Amino acid sequence: MDEFSRWAGGVSLIPQGEGWLVHTPAEEFLVVEPEPGHPADLRAPELFEVFTEEGVLASAGEPRPGPVGVSGDGPLAAQLTDLLERLGLEVLRGAEEDLLERKPLALVSAAAWLPDRRWSELEPQVVAAGVPWHRGYAEGRRWYVGPFWTQPGDSGHADVRIRRLAASAWPEQLAAHWRWLDEGGRPEPDPAGAVGAAAAAAFLAADLWTWRAGGRPTGRNVQVGIDLADGAVRRHPVLPVPAGLMREVPA
């Protein structure tokens, strides 16, 4: 191991005689046997490549300082704030514009329903400020998380909306639904909403923890859909839409 590496989460190091039994995060086993009379050194250079290939080591990266800004009301914002604080991260609450001025480690917009118009207006401000931006909201019976925008070139809200409209069998109706939400319309309450919000908060917190540790979050360029009604979690890759393509809602 070197100064830029650490044990990956979930690794078990089990003494076995003068050697070790290593249980990997993928639930496999590696047996480290030393030469007779020489205890095994888990930090030996010859093990570095093997451990890296097997996911036993993870790059420590360069830790990123600062608090996380969380904006929004409802169960998702509350669940996420609780998770982040239990992880030891400082959390700032407030309006998104106010949090951007404080240059947090990342900004999270947590909403009960998709605020399409607001997020469309907010995105250029986020990009100009250079603050990483994560999002979560409910739609229908599902909760959606991300993509996590961390830098220019990552996919953001505009990319998600145009690709969803392009992929939908009912693009005009989907756009009408978003406008209805923007104008104050609200779906019927979902009794499982708070449970789904807890799952969504966990995905957000995992990305933020990885970002703070200097790693590459799995939520970059990916939107996660969580459906507790059928127990499915789906990861949808979202490629940035090339500049110059029309981004308007279909007529």
C-alpha positions in Angstrom: 0.0 0.0 0.0 1.1 3.6 -0.5 0.0 6.9 1.0 -2.7 7.3 -1.6 -4.5 4.0 -0.8 -6.6 2.7 2.0 -8.6 -0.5 2.7 -11.9 -0.5 0.9 -15.1 -0.5 2.9 -16.2 -4.0 3.9 -12.8 -5.7 3.9 -12.2 -8.2 6.6 -8.6 -9.1 7.6 -8.6 -12.4 9.5 -5.4 -13.7 11.0 -4.6 -17.2 10.0 -1.4 -18.7 11.4 1.4 -16.4 10.2 -0.7 -15.4 7.2 -4.1 -13.8 6.6 -7.5 -14.6 5.2 -8.8 -11.6 3.4 -12.6 -11.3 2.8 -13.2 -8.9 0.0 -16.1 -6.4 -0.5 -17.3 -8.7 -3.2 -17.6 -11.5 -0.6 -14.7 -13.5 -2.0 -11.6 -14.7 -0.2 -7.9 -14.3 -0.7 -5.4 -16.4 1.2 -2.1 -14.7 2.0 0.5 -17.3 3.0 4.0 -16.2 4.1 7.3 -17.9 3.5 8.1 -20.2 6.4 9.3 -18.3 9.4 8.3 -14.9 8.0 5.0 -13.4 9.1 2.9 -12.1 6.1 3.1 -8.3 5.5 -0.2 -7.1 4.1 1.4 -3.9 3.0 4.1 -5.7 0.9 4.4 -4.2 -2.6 3.9 -7.6 -4.3 0.3 -7.7 -2.8 -0.6 -4.1 -3.9 -1.6 -5.1 -7.5 -3.6 -8.1 -6.4 -5.4 -6.2 -3.7 -6.2 -3.4 -6.1 -7.6 -5.8 -8.8 -9.7 -7.6 -6.2 -11.2 -4.3 -4.8 -9.5 -4.7 -1.5 -7.8 -1.3 -1.8 -9.4 2.0 -2.7 -7.7 5.2 -3.6 -7.9 7.6 -0.7 -7.9 10.6 -3.0 -7.6 14.2 -1.6 -10.3 14.9 1.0 -12.5 17.9 0.1 -13.3 20.3 3.0 -16.5 22.1 3.7 -20.1 21.6 4.8 -23.0 20.2 2.7 -25.8 22.6 1.8 -29.3 21.0 1.9 -32.3 22.9 0.6 -35.9 21.8 0.7 -38.6 20.6 3.0 -40.3 17.3 3.5 -39.1 13.8 4.4 -36.1 13.6 2.0 -34.4 16.8 3.3 -35.0 15.6 6.9 -33.7 12.1 6.3 -30.7 13.3 4.4 -29.8 15.9 7.0 -29.9 13.2 9.7 -27.8 10.8 7.7 -25.1 13.3 6.9 -24.9 14.5 10.5 -24.5 10.9 11.7 -21.7 10.5 9.2 -20.0 13.5 10.8 -20.6 16.0 8.0 -21.5 19.5 8.7 -24.9 20.5 7.2 -26.2 23.9 6.3 -29.9 24.4 5.7 -31.5 27.2 3.7 -32.5 28.5 0.3 -30.5 27.3 -2.6 -29.3 30.8 -3.7 -28.2 31.6 -0.1 -26.3 28.3 0.2 -24.5 28.9 -3.1 -23.1 32.1 -1.8 -21.5 30.2 1.0 -19.6 27.9 -1.4 -20.5 24.5 0.3 -18.8 21.2 -0.5 -21.9 20.4 -2.4 -25.5 21.6 -2.7 -28.4 19.2 -2.5 -31.9 20.1 -3.6 -34.4 17.8 -1.9 -38.0 18.1 -3.1 -41.2 16.2 -2.6 -42.1 16.6 -6.3 -40.1 17.7 -9.3 -39.7 21.5 -9.4 -38.8 21.5 -13.1 -39.1 25.3 -13.7 -37.2 26.2 -10.6 -34.3 23.7 -11.2 -34.1 24.9 -14.8 -33.6 28.5 -13.6 -31.2 27.4 -10.8 -28.9 25.3 -12.9 -27.0 28.2 -14.7 -26.4 29.7 -11.2 -25.0 26.4 -9.9 -22.7 26.1 -13.0 -21.5 29.7 -12.6 -20.7 29.2 -8.9 -18.9 25.9 -9.6 -20.6 24.2 -6.7 -21.4 20.4 -7.1 -25.1 19.9 -7.3 -27.2 16.8 -6.3 -30.9 16.4 -6.4 -33.7 14.1 -5.2 -37.5 14.1 -5.7 -40.5 11.8 -6.0 -42.6 11.2 -9.1 -45.5 8.8 -9.1 -44.6 6.0 -6.7 -40.9 6.3 -7.3 -38.1 8.4 -5.9 -35.4 9.7 -8.2 -31.8 10.7 -7.2 -29.3 12.5 -9.4 -27.4 12.8 -11.6 -24.8 14.4 -9.4 -23.3 17.3 -11.3 -19.7 17.9 -10.1 -18.0 19.8 -12.9 -18.6 21.0 -16.5 -19.1 18.0 -18.7 -21.3 16.2 -16.2 -25.0 15.7 -16.9 -27.4 18.0 -15.0 -31.1 18.7 -14.8 -31.4 20.1 -18.4 -29.9 16.9 -19.7 -32.3 14.7 -17.7 -35.4 16.6 -18.8 -34.6 16.6 -22.5 -33.7 12.9 -22.5 -36.8 12.0 -20.5 -39.0 13.9 -22.9 -37.3 12.3 -25.9 -37.7 8.8 -24.4 -41.3 9.2 -23.3 -44.2 7.7 -25.2 -46.2 10.7 -23.9 -43.8 13.7 -24.0 -46.6 16.3 -24.2 -48.4 14.8 -21.3 -45.2 14.5 -19.2 -44.4 18.2 -19.9 -48.0 19.1 -18.9 -47.6 17.1 -15.6 -44.4 19.0 -14.8 -46.1 22.4 -15.6 -49.0 21.4 -13.3 -46.5 20.7 -10.5 -44.8 24.0 -11.1 -48.1 25.8 -10.8 -48.9 24.3 -7.4 -50.5 21.0 -8.3 -49.9 18.1 -5.9 -50.3 14.3 -6.3 -52.2 12.3 -3.7 -50.0 11.5 -0.6 -48.2 8.2 -0.7 -48.2 6.4 2.6 -44.9 4.8 1.8 -43.3 8.2 0.8 -41.3 8.6 3.9 -39.8 5.1 3.5 -38.9 5.8 -0.1 -37.3 9.1 1.0 -35.1 7.2 3.4 -33.8 5.0 0.5 -33.3 8.1 -1.7 -31.4 9.8 1.2 -29.1 6.9 1.5 -28.1 7.1 -2.2 -27.5 10.9 -1.8 -25.5 10.5 1.3 -23.3 7.8 -0.2 -22.4 10.0 -3.1 -21.7 13.0 -0.9 -19.5 10.9 1.4 -17.5 9.6 -1.6 -17.2 13.2 -2.9 -16.0 14.5 0.5 -13.4 11.7 0.6 -12.0 12.7 -2.7 -13.4 9.8 -4.7 -15.6 9.4 -7.8 -19.3 9.2 -6.8 -21.3 6.5 -8.6 -24.1 9.1 -9.1 -22.2 11.1 -11.7 -24.1 10.9 -15.0 -26.5 8.4 -13.6 -30.1 8.8 -12.3 -31.3 6.3 -9.8 -35.0 5.3 -9.7 -36.2 3.7 -6.5 -39.6 1.8 -6.6 -40.4 0.2 -3.3 -43.7 -1.1 -4.7 -41.9 -3.7 -6.7 -38.6 -3.6 -4.8 -36.6 -2.4 -7.8 -33.7 0.1 -7.9 -32.8 1.1 -11.5 -29.8 3.0 -12.6 -30.3 5.1 -15.7 -27.1 6.5 -17.4 -27.7 10.1 -18.5 -25.3 11.4 -21.1 -24.9 15.2 -21.4 -26.9 16.5 -24.3 -24.6 18.0 -27.0 -24.6 21.8 -27.0 -26.9 23.4 -29.5 -29.6 20.8 -29.5 -33.1 22.1 -28.7 -34.0 22.0 -25.0 -37.5 23.2 -25.2 -40.6 21.4 -24.1 -42.5 19.9 -27.1 -45.4 21.9 -28.3 
